[in-house]
Structure formats: C-alpha cells, structure tokens
Amino acid sequence: IESVEQLAAIVVGSRRGVPIHIRDIVAPGGIGPGRELRTGSASKDGEEIVIGTAVMLIGANSRTVSAAVDRKMAEIARSLPEGITARMVLNRTSLVDATIRTVRLNLLEGAILVIAVLLLLLGNVRAALICASAIPLSMLMTVTGMVQYKVSGNLMSLGAIDFGLIVDGAVIIVENCLRRLADSQRRLGRALTLQERLHEVMTAAREMIPPSVAGQAIIVTVYFPILSLEGVEGKMFDPMALTVIFALVSAFLLSMTFIPAMVAILIRGQVAEREMFLVRWARAAYEPVVRFSLARRRAVVAAATLAFAGSALLFSRLGQEFVPTLDEQNLAMHAMRIASTGLTQSQAMQFDVERAVAGVPEVAFVYSKTGTAEMATDPMPPNVSDTFIIFKPRDQWRTEGDLDRAIAELAGRPSPSEAGGLQAAPGRKSKLIRLIELAAASVPGQNYEFSQPIQMRFNELISGVRGDVAVKVHGDDFDSMTRTAQQVLAAIQSVPGAADAKMEQVEGLPRMTVDIDRAAIARHGLTIHEVQQVVAAAMGGAEAGIVYEGDRRFDLVVRLPDELRARIDTLERLPIPLPRDRSFVPDLSGVGGKGGAEIGGGEEGGM
C-alpha cells in the first residue's frame, strides 16, 4: 500500500456480489495520516519542544562521548532548516571538566605540601628532591596501570591517592642512606668514592627492605576487600582501590630501585646527619611531656580514657553520610500532580511552573520531560514531570543579601517542605534553591521533590525512588500496607531535618472496566479473549499492515474515531464479529469508570 486511495479501495467483504470497500464503512475523513497515542511531551521555558537523549555505550568514556556529541550537534545545527534550532541543554562535559579541575588542584596542592614538608624536615635539599621525585614517577606508573586495566581516572580514584604514603618508603630509604654515608665519611675521614657510595646505599636499602615490605603490604592488604564488592558499590570503589594499589606498588618499586641509585649518584661531598630546627623544637616540647606522663601514668591513662569516651560520644552525635554529595552545578525538580491529570493538562501546568522558575534571574533556562518518551528509557505517568533547572555562571548570581531580600518578598506564599538534602548546602546556592522553591510554590496543584540530575537518576536506578532514603513496606494485603506506609510516613516527618518526606501515590488513577456477560458470549461460541481483542482494537488500535512511502514505513492502525472512543455507550453497543459474516452485540452494560490503584508493583510484593 503506497497511498490513501489504495487503502480506501481495499475490499473487506461483499454482499450479494457487491464488494464492500473500506471507504464504504468509515466516516468521512476517517482514512488518512494519523498519529500515535501520545504518552509524553517536552518543554522549555513554558514552550513545547522536542528533546533527544544521547545514550552512551557500556564501558565508554563519558567525557569523550559528551565532547564528541557536542561537536556533532554543532554540525547538525548548521544544516537545519530556517526557524529550527538545536542546542545542548544538559552536557555532562562541564561537570566532568569541573571535577577534573578539582582533582588536579587537590593533587597539585598535596604534592606541594609534601615537598615543602620534606624540605623542612630532611635538612638536605637534594635528598628532599630525590624523595619528591617519587611522586611524579609513581603517578606515571600508576596511570600506565590504569590505562592497561581500563580503570577510569575520576574523583573517587584519583582523589584517594595520598602522596604521604607514596613518599613514605622513599623517605625511610633516603634517611637510612644518609645515616650510613655520614657514618662512613666519619670513619674514613674523607669523602666517599662512587663505588663506596653505591656499596653503602645498597646496604642501607637492604636493611630497610623487611620493614618497608611489611608496611606497604599492610596498607595494600586493607584495599583487597574492596575489590570483592559487586554491583553499584563495586563500580564506585573498585577504581579507587586499584588506583591506590597501583600507586603504592609503584612507590615501593621506586624506593627499592630508583631512589637509592639517585642517592648514590647525587649525594656527593660532605654528608652530615643533623636535625632541622623544627625537629629540635618538637623534641624540646615533646620530651617534658613524655617525662611528665611517665611519672603520672595512672592519671594520664585515666584522662586519656575519659577523653576517648567523650570523643566517642561526640562522634555518635555527628551527621553521617555514605559519600559526600557532588555538586552538579544544576538542579533537578520532580513535579507531581494528582493521578487523574491527563497529559494535556499536565503539560499546561508544567508550562506555568517553568515560567515561574525561569523568572529567577540566576536561572539560564528550564526544560522538562513529562510522561513517557517514545523510547521508554525513563517511563513516567502523564501527571509527573522531570524538571531540569540550568543555572547561569556563579559570577552572575546576586549576593546573599539580595537573595535574602528576594526570599523575604516571596515568603508570604505557601511553600512546600525544605528542599531535600540540598537545603543544607551553605552559601548562595542554598538561598537560591529556597527562592526557586518559593517561585514554584506559586503554581497551585503540584508537589515537588528537589535533587540533582545525575543524583536523581542514580537514586532511581539503585532503589527505585528518586529520594535519598526509601522505606519499603512488604505484605499481601494492599489496604493494610497502605495504612502501615502512612504510619511510617508520619514517623519520618517527625524526625528533625527530614525533608520532602512523602508516600508514593498508590491510588486515584481513573480506569475503565469492561464486565462481559460470559453466558451470552458462550451461546454464540465466543471466548473472553476474542471479545477483549475487539475492545482493545476499538479503544487502543490494532496494527493491520504497513504503508510504504519511499524508504519510510508507517504502521497501518485500525481504531474507532476519537469522538467515539470517549463515549462509554459506544463500547456498550460495540459489535463482535461472528463466523459466517454475522455479528453479535454482547451485553457490556458493565462498562464504566472508577478510581483504582495507580501502581501495583514494587519489590517482592512490597509497595
């Protein structure tokens, strides 16, 4: 079939030798291009748009893929027709680059601090630089191992590297080498030759092999259990453990090979083992304290025990978290309406939310996804919208005082609970989130949950909910589980600091039921399945073929017109085909609408 005319001329039956075509049994205009039943929409700043998502392959590098997609989108944008524009609304490259800058800064500051401490404590510039050379060389070997074993360099893996541990083996080797070189010079009364320095350095390195191996082995062994983690925990912490192990093994190999050789070659002339002024000052302050503690052992032990007990008590009252929250620089807001809200109404309400939030000067733009997309990678009901708020650069934000005044102007409006988790962040972002919350609260009929784009998605993938903490109620009776869940919610809401606590909506979704007269259809030789197939085709449509238009293909769908599908009496009089070109109108007087459960799933029978 290649045209509407061919479709209309299809013969579906005959009466007394007269063919019956499709055009004879459909309403005027009933044959032609149609549309699929819409399940989702997208919008930006209060206007409808089309949003596409680039899905990365498993194992690919997110930074490389994001940069490649950005370049490709720039090429596509130049070739689009006039009046159509394409732009990136959420690019992970900016977050990855910001994270890499943080890691680079932390590593640089850590290296500078370690080198400064070495220069102050070793008392020998050349010896300190030799120890410090273990840092870049061990990092080079570590990165080589990461590339070989395909370990990503991220905030968790690179941020776990401790330069103090890396230079620890080199420091004890260098100190022992300096001690033996100084002793040999005093014994011989002259400077040592290269061969004599090599001999003394080799002896010093051999003396430190047992304690160095034991120390490094203990530290490396601590990370072995992390490698046994599976699932999300394994993906998060395995790169960290492998990176630290690579770094420690590299540092150990350098301390046993490269570092002693550099000491023998570079430490020439007069070698004197002496304490730096910082060590002398520390010793002068430390020795009286040790003598005092030894003279009053019982009192010191009792005081130390009390101090430990007090610190343990204070520790139990500290806030705790699994990992620090990564600032993604943007905000995600989950907008929810009553379950009976259709897609058109939900989209109109979302337009109002976007306009209200986009009115905040610090917001660059707002875009949303409502319902379920054509590729259902993130299925949602039509009454729910994922809203993504993209901020302007921080140098364009107002001061905290200006934000406080803006919040005070909106404070008279009704506000939902505190912006979950993110409200505790100090500074201007906390106040900006509060301002956005008040702006969104000006749109009635909706509830909100605040999170961050990647954080929200990970929470949903891990636990099935977008919040940070979830309580699942298991059981067989739905009503009993609902009452229990409401009691749990009341208990959680009474906890100080709890925010955005709510129970997942489990009822209120309107549904249409069809009660079939089984005795009536049995008299005509029909089954429940056959009747249900006809009802499903009439309401939802059924594929009857494929229409070709050039190199494009379209499904040929048969269903009742929209104006008839919206009427219950149409279903009550829906004819059911019977054999020998007859039809039968069953008793479907039980057709009706009522509220039902919105969800019935969960986990192992839980809600």
C-alpha positions as CSV (number, residue, x, y, z in Angstrom):
1,I,0.0,0.0,0.0
2,E,1.6,3.3,-1.1
3,S,-1.3,5.8,-1.0
4,V,-4.5,6.7,0.9
5,E,-6.5,5.9,-2.3
6,Q,-5.2,2.3,-2.4
7,L,-6.0,2.0,1.3
8,A,-9.6,3.2,0.8
9,A,-10.1,0.8,-2.1
10,I,-9.3,-2.3,-0.1
11,V,-12.2,-4.8,-0.1
12,V,-13.2,-6.1,3.3
13,G,-16.3,-8.1,2.3
14,S,-19.2,-8.5,-0.1
15,R,-23.0,-8.5,0.0
16,R,-24.9,-10.3,-2.9
17,G,-21.8,-10.0,-5.1
18,V,-21.2,-6.3,-4.4
19,P,-17.8,-5.6,-2.9
20,I,-17.6,-3.6,0.3
21,H,-14.6,-1.2,0.4
22,I,-13.0,0.4,3.4
23,R,-14.3,3.8,2.2
24,D,-17.8,2.5,2.4
25,I,-17.7,1.7,6.1
26,V,-15.8,4.6,7.6
27,A,-16.8,8.1,8.4
28,P,-15.8,10.9,6.0
29,G,-12.2,11.8,6.6
30,G,-11.7,8.6,8.6
31,I,-8.9,7.4,6.3
32,G,-5.7,9.3,6.2
33,P,-2.5,10.1,8.1
34,G,-3.0,9.7,11.8
35,R,-0.9,9.9,14.9
36,E,0.2,7.6,17.7
37,L,-1.4,7.9,21.1
38,R,0.8,10.4,22.8
39,T,2.4,9.4,26.1
40,G,4.8,12.2,26.8
41,S,5.9,15.7,26.0
42,A,8.8,18.1,26.4
43,S,9.0,21.8,27.0
44,K,11.5,24.6,27.7
45,D,10.7,27.9,29.4
46,G,7.0,27.4,29.0
47,E,7.0,26.3,25.3
48,E,6.8,22.9,23.8
49,I,10.0,21.5,22.2
50,V,11.5,18.1,21.2
51,I,14.2,16.6,23.4
52,G,16.6,13.9,22.3
53,T,19.0,11.9,24.5
54,A,22.3,10.5,23.5
55,V,22.8,7.1,25.2
56,M,26.4,6.1,25.9
57,L,27.6,2.6,25.3
58,I,28.6,0.5,28.3
59,G,32.2,1.0,29.1
60,A,32.6,4.2,27.1
61,N,34.3,7.3,28.5
62,S,31.6,9.8,29.4
63,R,33.9,12.8,28.8
64,T,35.0,11.7,25.4
65,V,31.4,10.8,24.3
66,S,30.0,14.1,25.6
67,A,32.6,16.1,23.7
68,A,32.0,14.1,20.5
69,V,28.2,14.6,20.8
70,D,28.8,18.3,21.3
71,R,30.8,18.6,18.2
72,K,28.3,16.6,16.2
73,M,25.4,18.7,17.4
74,A,27.2,21.8,16.2
75,E,27.5,20.3,12.7
76,I,23.8,19.3,12.8
77,A,22.7,22.8,13.9
78,R,24.4,24.4,10.9
79,S,22.4,22.1,8.5
80,L,18.9,22.6,10.0
81,P,16.2,24.5,8.1
82,E,15.4,28.1,8.8
83,G,13.4,28.5,12.0
84,I,14.6,25.3,13.6
85,T,17.5,25.4,16.1
86,A,19.2,22.6,18.1
87,R,21.2,23.2,21.3
88,M,22.6,21.1,24.1
89,V,20.5,21.5,27.3
90,L,22.4,19.2,29.6
91,N,26.1,18.4,28.8
92,R,28.0,16.2,31.1
93,T,31.3,17.5,29.8
94,S,31.0,20.7,32.0
95,L,30.6,18.6,35.2
96,V,33.4,16.2,34.3
97,D,35.7,19.1,33.5
98,A,34.9,20.8,36.8
99,T,35.5,17.6,38.6
100,I,38.9,17.1,36.8
101,R,39.9,20.6,37.7
102,T,39.1,19.9,41.4
103,V,41.2,16.7,41.3
104,R,44.0,18.4,39.5
105,L,44.0,21.2,42.1
106,N,43.9,18.8,45.0
107,L,46.8,16.7,43.6
108,L,48.9,19.8,42.9
109,E,48.3,21.2,46.4
110,G,49.0,17.9,48.0
111,A,52.3,17.5,46.1
112,I,53.4,21.0,47.0
113,L,52.6,20.4,50.7
114,V,54.5,17.1,50.8
115,I,57.6,18.6,49.1
116,A,57.6,21.5,51.5
117,V,57.4,19.2,54.5
118,L,60.3,17.1,53.0
119,L,62.4,20.3,52.6
120,L,61.8,21.4,56.1
121,L,62.3,18.0,57.9
122,L,65.1,16.3,55.9
123,G,67.6,19.2,56.1
124,N,69.1,18.3,52.7
125,V,67.7,19.9,49.6
126,R,69.0,17.2,47.2
127,A,67.6,14.4,49.5
128,A,64.2,16.1,49.7
129,L,64.0,16.5,45.9
130,I,65.0,12.8,45.4
131,C,62.2,11.8,47.8
132,A,59.8,14.2,46.0
133,S,60.7,12.6,42.6
134,A,58.8,9.5,43.7
135,I,55.6,11.5,43.3
136,P,55.6,12.1,39.5
137,L,57.3,8.8,38.7
138,S,54.8,6.8,40.8
139,M,51.9,8.7,39.2
140,L,53.3,7.9,35.8
141,M,53.5,4.2,36.6
142,T,50.0,4.4,38.2
143,V,48.4,6.0,35.2
144,T,50.1,3.3,33.0
145,G,48.5,0.6,35.1
146,M,45.1,2.4,34.9
147,V,45.2,2.6,31.2
148,Q,46.3,-1.1,30.9
149,Y,43.5,-2.3,33.1
150,K,40.9,0.2,31.9
151,V,40.5,2.0,35.2
152,S,38.9,5.4,34.8
153,G,40.5,8.5,36.3
154,N,37.7,10.1,38.3
155,L,37.1,11.9,41.6
156,M,37.0,8.7,43.6
157,S,40.1,7.0,42.1
158,L,42.5,9.9,41.8
159,G,41.2,11.7,44.9
160,A,42.1,8.7,47.0
161,I,45.8,8.9,46.3
162,D,47.8,10.0,49.3
163,F,51.2,11.5,48.5
164,G,52.3,11.0,52.1
165,L,52.0,7.2,51.6
166,I,53.8,7.4,48.3
167,V,56.9,9.1,49.6
168,D,56.9,7.2,52.9
169,G,59.1,4.4,51.6
170,A,61.4,6.8,49.8
171,V,61.9,8.9,53.0
172,I,63.0,6.0,55.2
173,I,65.3,4.7,52.4
174,V,66.9,8.2,52.0
175,E,67.3,8.7,55.7
176,N,69.0,5.4,56.2
177,C,71.3,6.0,53.2
178,L,72.2,9.5,54.6
179,R,73.0,7.9,58.0
180,R,75.3,5.2,56.5
181,L,77.0,7.7,54.2
182,A,77.7,10.1,57.1
183,D,79.0,7.3,59.3
184,S,81.3,6.0,56.6
185,Q,82.7,9.5,56.0
186,R,83.4,10.0,59.7
187,R,85.0,6.6,59.9
188,L,87.2,7.1,56.8
189,G,87.8,10.8,57.4
190,R,87.2,11.7,53.7
191,A,84.6,11.9,51.0
192,L,83.4,8.6,49.6
193,T,84.0,7.5,46.0
194,L,81.1,6.5,43.7
195,Q,81.8,2.8,44.3
196,E,81.8,3.3,48.1
197,R,78.6,5.3,47.9
198,L,76.9,2.6,45.9
199,H,78.0,0.0,48.4
200,E,76.7,1.9,51.4
201,V,73.5,2.8,49.7
202,M,72.9,-0.8,48.6
203,T,73.5,-2.0,52.2
204,A,71.1,0.7,53.6
205,A,68.4,-0.3,51.1
206,R,68.7,-4.0,52.1
207,E,68.4,-3.1,55.7
208,M,65.1,-1.3,55.0
209,I,63.5,-3.9,52.8
210,P,61.8,-6.0,55.5
211,P,60.1,-3.1,57.3
212,S,59.3,-1.4,54.1
213,V,57.7,-4.5,52.6
214,A,55.8,-5.1,55.8
215,G,54.5,-1.6,55.9
216,Q,53.4,-1.4,52.3
217,A,51.9,-4.9,52.4
218,I,49.7,-3.9,55.4
219,I,48.4,-0.9,53.6
220,V,47.8,-2.7,50.3
221,T,46.0,-5.5,52.1
222,V,43.5,-3.1,53.5
223,Y,42.2,-2.4,50.0
224,F,41.8,-6.0,48.9
225,P,38.3,-6.5,50.4
226,I,37.1,-3.5,48.4
227,L,37.9,-5.4,45.2
228,S,35.3,-8.0,46.2
229,L,32.4,-5.5,46.2
230,E,29.8,-6.1,43.5
231,G,27.1,-4.1,41.9
232,V,27.0,-0.3,42.3
233,E,29.4,-0.4,45.3
234,G,31.9,-2.3,43.2
235,K,31.7,0.2,40.3
236,M,32.2,3.1,42.7
237,F,35.0,1.8,44.8
238,D,36.9,-0.7,42.7
239,P,38.7,2.0,40.7
240,M,39.7,3.7,43.9
241,A,41.2,0.5,45.4
242,L,43.0,-0.4,42.2
243,T,44.4,3.1,41.8
244,V,45.8,3.2,45.3
245,I,47.3,-0.3,45.0
246,F,49.0,0.7,41.7
247,A,50.4,3.9,43.3
248,L,51.7,2.0,46.4
249,V,53.3,-0.8,44.4
250,S,54.9,1.8,42.1
251,A,56.2,3.8,45.0
252,F,57.6,0.7,46.6
253,L,59.4,-0.4,43.4
254,L,60.9,3.1,43.1
255,S,62.0,3.2,46.7
256,M,64.0,0.0,46.2
257,T,65.5,0.8,42.8
258,F,65.4,4.4,41.6
259,I,65.6,6.3,44.9
260,P,68.8,4.5,46.2
261,A,70.5,4.9,42.8
262,M,69.8,8.7,42.8
263,V,71.1,9.0,46.4
264,A,74.4,7.3,45.4
265,I,74.8,9.4,42.3
266,L,73.6,12.8,43.5
267,I,74.6,12.9,47.3
268,R,78.3,13.7,47.0
269,G,80.8,15.6,49.0
270,Q,80.4,16.1,52.8
271,V,77.3,14.4,54.2
272,A,76.2,15.4,57.7
273,E,73.2,13.9,59.5
274,R,71.7,16.6,61.6
275,E,68.2,17.6,62.9
276,M,66.4,20.6,61.4
277,F,65.2,23.3,63.7
278,L,61.6,22.1,63.5
279,V,62.6,18.7,64.8
280,R,64.7,20.2,67.6
281,W,61.7,22.4,68.6
282,A,59.4,19.5,68.5
283,R,61.8,17.4,70.6
284,A,62.2,20.1,73.1
285,A,58.4,20.3,73.6
286,Y,57.9,16.5,73.4
287,E,60.4,15.3,76.0
288,P,59.0,17.2,79.0
289,V,55.5,15.9,78.2
290,V,56.8,12.3,78.0
291,R,58.6,12.6,81.3
292,F,55.5,14.1,83.0
293,S,53.3,11.3,81.5
294,L,55.6,8.5,82.7
295,A,55.8,10.0,86.2
296,R,52.0,10.1,86.5
297,R,51.0,7.1,84.5
298,R,47.7,6.3,86.1
299,A,46.4,9.9,86.0
300,V,47.4,10.2,82.3
301,V,45.7,6.9,81.4
302,A,42.5,7.9,83.2
303,A,42.4,11.3,81.5
304,A,43.1,9.7,78.1
305,T,40.3,7.2,78.7
306,L,37.8,9.9,79.6
307,A,38.9,11.9,76.6
308,F,38.4,8.9,74.3
309,A,34.9,8.2,75.8
310,G,34.0,11.9,75.4
311,S,35.1,11.9,71.7
312,A,33.2,8.7,71.1
313,L,30.1,10.3,72.5
314,L,30.6,13.4,70.3
315,F,31.2,11.2,67.3
316,S,27.9,9.4,67.8
317,R,26.1,12.8,67.5
318,L,27.8,13.9,64.3
319,G,25.9,13.8,61.0
320,Q,26.9,10.9,58.8
321,E,26.8,10.2,55.1
322,F,27.9,7.4,52.8
323,V,29.8,9.7,50.4
324,P,29.9,13.5,50.1
325,T,27.3,14.9,47.8
326,L,28.8,16.0,44.5
327,D,27.7,19.5,43.5
328,E,26.4,19.0,39.9
329,Q,26.0,22.8,39.5
330,N,22.4,22.4,38.2
331,L,19.2,21.4,39.9
332,A,16.5,18.8,39.2
333,M,12.9,19.2,40.4
334,H,10.3,16.4,40.3
335,A,6.8,17.9,39.8
336,M,3.9,15.7,40.6
337,R,0.1,16.2,40.2
338,I,-2.9,14.2,41.1
339,A,-3.0,10.8,39.4
340,S,-6.0,11.6,37.2
341,T,-4.2,14.5,35.4
342,G,-4.0,13.9,31.7
343,L,-1.0,14.7,29.5
344,T,-2.5,17.9,28.0
345,Q,-3.4,19.3,31.4
346,S,-0.2,18.2,33.0
347,Q,1.8,19.9,30.2
348,A,-0.2,23.2,30.6
349,M,0.6,23.2,34.4
350,Q,4.2,22.4,33.7
351,F,4.4,25.5,31.4
352,D,3.3,27.6,34.4
353,V,6.0,26.0,36.6
354,E,8.7,26.7,34.0
355,R,7.7,30.3,33.5
356,A,7.7,30.9,37.3
357,V,11.2,29.3,37.8
358,A,12.7,30.9,34.7
359,G,11.8,34.2,36.2
360,V,14.5,33.8,38.7
361,P,17.5,35.9,37.4
362,E,20.1,33.2,38.2
363,V,18.3,30.6,36.1
364,A,19.6,30.4,32.5
365,F,16.7,28.2,31.3
366,V,14.4,25.4,32.4
367,Y,13.4,22.3,30.5
368,S,11.2,19.4,31.4
369,K,10.1,15.9,30.3
370,T,6.5,15.0,31.1
371,G,5.2,11.4,30.9
372,T,6.9,8.7,28.9
373,A,9.1,9.3,25.8
374,E,8.8,7.3,22.6
375,M,11.9,5.3,23.7
376,A,10.7,4.5,27.2
377,T,14.1,4.5,28.9
378,D,12.5,6.5,31.8
379,P,8.8,5.6,32.0
380,M,6.6,8.0,34.0
381,P,2.9,8.6,34.2
382,P,1.5,11.7,32.4
383,N,0.9,13.5,35.7
384,V,4.7,13.6,36.5
385,S,7.4,15.9,35.1
386,D,11.1,15.8,35.5
387,T,12.2,19.5,35.5
388,F,15.9,20.4,34.9
389,I,17.0,23.9,36.1
390,I,20.2,25.1,34.4
391,F,22.0,27.9,36.3
392,K,24.0,30.8,34.9
393,P,27.7,31.1,35.9
394,R,28.1,32.0,39.5
395,D,29.7,35.3,38.8
396,Q,26.3,36.4,37.5
397,W,24.4,35.5,40.7
398,R,23.2,38.0,43.2
399,T,24.8,38.5,46.6
400,E,23.5,36.6,49.6
401,G,21.9,39.8,50.9
402,D,20.0,40.3,47.6
403,L,18.8,36.7,47.7
404,D,17.6,37.1,51.3
405,R,15.6,40.1,50.3
406,A,14.1,38.2,47.3
407,I,13.2,35.3,49.6
408,A,11.5,37.7,52.1
409,E,9.4,39.1,49.3
410,L,8.1,35.6,48.4
411,A,7.9,34.3,51.9
412,G,4.2,35.1,52.2
413,R,3.4,32.5,49.6
414,P,2.6,28.9,50.6
415,S,5.8,26.8,50.5
416,P,6.4,23.0,50.4
417,S,8.9,21.4,52.7
418,E,12.6,22.3,52.7
419,A,14.5,21.5,49.6
420,G,15.5,17.9,50.4
421,G,19.2,17.4,51.2
422,L,20.4,20.4,49.1
423,Q,19.0,22.9,51.5
424,A,21.8,22.2,54.0
425,A,24.4,23.4,51.4
426,P,26.0,26.7,52.7
427,G,26.2,30.0,50.8
428,R,24.3,31.4,47.9
429,K,23.2,28.1,46.3
430,S,21.2,27.2,49.4
431,K,19.4,30.6,49.3
432,L,18.8,30.2,45.5
433,I,17.2,26.8,46.0
434,R,14.9,28.3,48.6
435,L,14.0,31.1,46.2
436,I,13.2,28.6,43.4
437,E,11.1,26.6,45.8
438,L,9.0,29.6,46.7
439,A,8.7,30.6,43.0
440,A,7.5,27.1,42.1
441,A,5.1,27.0,45.0
442,S,3.2,29.9,43.4
443,V,1.8,27.4,40.9
444,P,-1.0,25.5,42.7
445,G,-2.0,21.8,42.4
446,Q,1.5,20.4,42.4
447,N,4.1,18.8,44.8
448,Y,7.8,19.0,44.3
449,E,10.9,17.0,45.1
450,F,14.4,18.6,44.7
451,S,17.5,16.8,43.8
452,Q,20.3,17.0,41.1
453,P,20.1,15.5,37.6
454,I,22.6,12.6,38.0
455,Q,21.9,12.1,41.7
456,M,18.2,11.7,41.0
457,R,18.8,9.2,38.2
458,F,21.2,7.1,40.3
459,N,18.8,7.1,43.3
460,E,16.1,5.8,41.0
461,L,18.3,3.1,39.4
462,I,19.6,1.9,42.8
463,S,16.4,1.9,44.9
464,G,13.5,2.6,42.5
465,V,12.8,6.0,44.1
466,R,14.2,9.5,43.5
467,G,14.8,10.3,47.1
468,D,17.9,9.7,49.2
469,V,16.2,7.4,51.7
470,A,13.4,4.9,50.9
471,V,11.3,2.7,53.2
472,K,9.5,-0.3,51.5
473,V,6.5,-2.0,53.1
474,H,6.0,-5.6,52.2
475,G,2.8,-7.7,52.6
476,D,-0.1,-9.4,50.9
477,D,-3.0,-7.0,51.7
478,F,-2.8,-3.7,49.8
479,D,-5.0,-1.8,52.2
480,S,-3.0,-2.9,55.2
481,M,0.2,-2.0,53.5
482,T,-1.2,1.5,52.7
483,R,-2.1,2.1,56.4
484,T,1.3,0.9,57.5
485,A,3.0,3.2,55.0
486,Q,1.0,6.2,56.2
487,Q,2.2,5.4,59.8
488,V,5.8,5.2,58.6
489,L,5.4,8.5,56.8
490,A,4.1,10.2,59.9
491,A,7.0,8.9,61.9
492,I,9.6,10.1,59.3
493,Q,8.0,13.5,59.1
494,S,8.5,14.0,62.8
495,V,12.3,13.5,62.5
496,P,14.2,16.8,62.7
497,G,15.9,17.6,59.4
498,A,13.7,15.3,57.3
499,A,12.6,17.0,54.1
500,D,10.4,16.1,51.1
501,A,9.1,13.1,53.0
502,K,6.0,11.7,51.3
503,M,4.4,8.4,50.4
504,E,4.3,7.3,46.8
505,Q,0.9,7.8,45.3
506,V,-0.8,4.4,45.0
507,E,-4.5,5.2,44.2
508,G,-6.6,7.7,42.4
509,L,-5.8,6.7,38.8
510,P,-9.1,6.6,36.8
511,R,-9.7,3.5,34.9
512,M,-12.4,2.0,32.7
513,T,-13.6,-1.6,33.4
514,V,-15.5,-3.9,31.0
515,D,-17.6,-6.6,32.6
516,I,-18.5,-9.2,29.9
517,D,-21.6,-11.4,30.1
518,R,-19.9,-14.8,29.9
519,A,-23.1,-16.7,29.4
520,A,-24.2,-14.5,26.5
521,I,-21.0,-14.8,24.6
522,A,-20.8,-18.6,25.3
523,R,-24.1,-19.0,23.5
524,H,-22.5,-17.5,20.4
525,G,-19.3,-19.6,20.6
526,L,-17.2,-16.6,21.6
527,T,-14.4,-16.5,24.2
528,I,-13.4,-13.8,26.6
529,H,-10.1,-13.3,24.7
530,E,-11.9,-12.7,21.4
531,V,-14.2,-10.1,22.9
532,Q,-11.3,-8.4,24.7
533,Q,-9.4,-8.3,21.4
534,V,-12.2,-6.4,19.7
535,V,-12.4,-3.9,22.6
536,A,-8.7,-3.4,22.7
537,A,-8.6,-2.7,18.9
538,A,-11.5,-0.3,19.1
539,M,-10.0,1.7,22.0
540,G,-6.2,1.4,21.6
541,G,-6.0,0.4,17.9
542,A,-4.6,-2.7,16.2
543,E,-1.9,-2.9,13.5
544,A,-3.4,-4.2,10.3
545,G,-0.4,-3.7,8.0
546,I,2.4,-1.4,6.8
547,V,2.2,1.6,4.5
548,Y,5.3,2.4,2.4
549,E,6.2,5.9,1.4
550,G,9.6,5.8,-0.4
551,D,12.1,4.4,2.1
552,R,9.9,5.2,5.0
553,R,7.4,2.8,6.6
554,F,4.3,3.5,8.7
555,D,2.0,1.2,10.6
556,L,-1.5,0.8,9.4
557,V,-3.7,1.1,12.5
558,V,-7.4,0.5,12.8
559,R,-9.4,2.0,15.7
560,L,-12.5,4.0,16.4
561,P,-12.5,7.8,15.9
562,D,-11.5,9.8,18.9
563,E,-15.1,11.2,19.4
564,L,-16.5,7.7,19.7
565,R,-13.7,6.3,21.9
566,A,-14.5,9.0,24.5
567,R,-18.1,7.7,24.9
568,I,-19.0,4.7,27.2
569,D,-22.2,4.0,25.2
570,T,-20.1,3.2,22.2
571,L,-18.4,0.3,23.9
572,E,-21.8,-0.9,25.2
573,R,-23.0,-1.2,21.6
574,L,-19.7,-2.5,20.1
575,P,-20.5,-5.3,17.7
576,I,-18.4,-8.5,17.9
577,P,-17.8,-10.4,14.6
578,L,-19.1,-14.0,14.4
579,P,-18.4,-16.7,11.9
580,R,-20.3,-16.7,8.5
581,D,-20.3,-12.9,8.2
582,R,-22.5,-12.3,11.2
583,S,-22.0,-10.0,14.2
584,F,-23.2,-10.0,17.8
585,V,-23.7,-7.1,20.2
586,P,-22.9,-8.6,23.7
587,D,-24.1,-7.2,26.9
588,L,-21.4,-4.8,28.0
589,S,-23.6,-2.8,30.3
590,G,-21.0,-3.2,33.0
591,V,-18.7,-0.7,31.2
592,G,-17.9,2.2,33.5
593,G,-15.2,4.3,35.0
594,K,-13.9,4.3,38.6
595,G,-10.8,5.1,40.6
596,G,-8.3,2.4,41.0
597,A,-4.8,1.7,42.1
598,E,-2.1,3.7,40.3
599,I,0.6,1.2,40.9
600,G,0.6,-2.4,42.0
601,G,4.2,-3.2,41.7
602,G,7.2,-2.7,44.0
603,E,9.6,-5.3,45.1
604,E,8.7,-8.9,46.1
605,G,5.1,-8.0,46.7
606,G,6.0,-4.7,48.5
607,M,4.7,-1.3,48.0
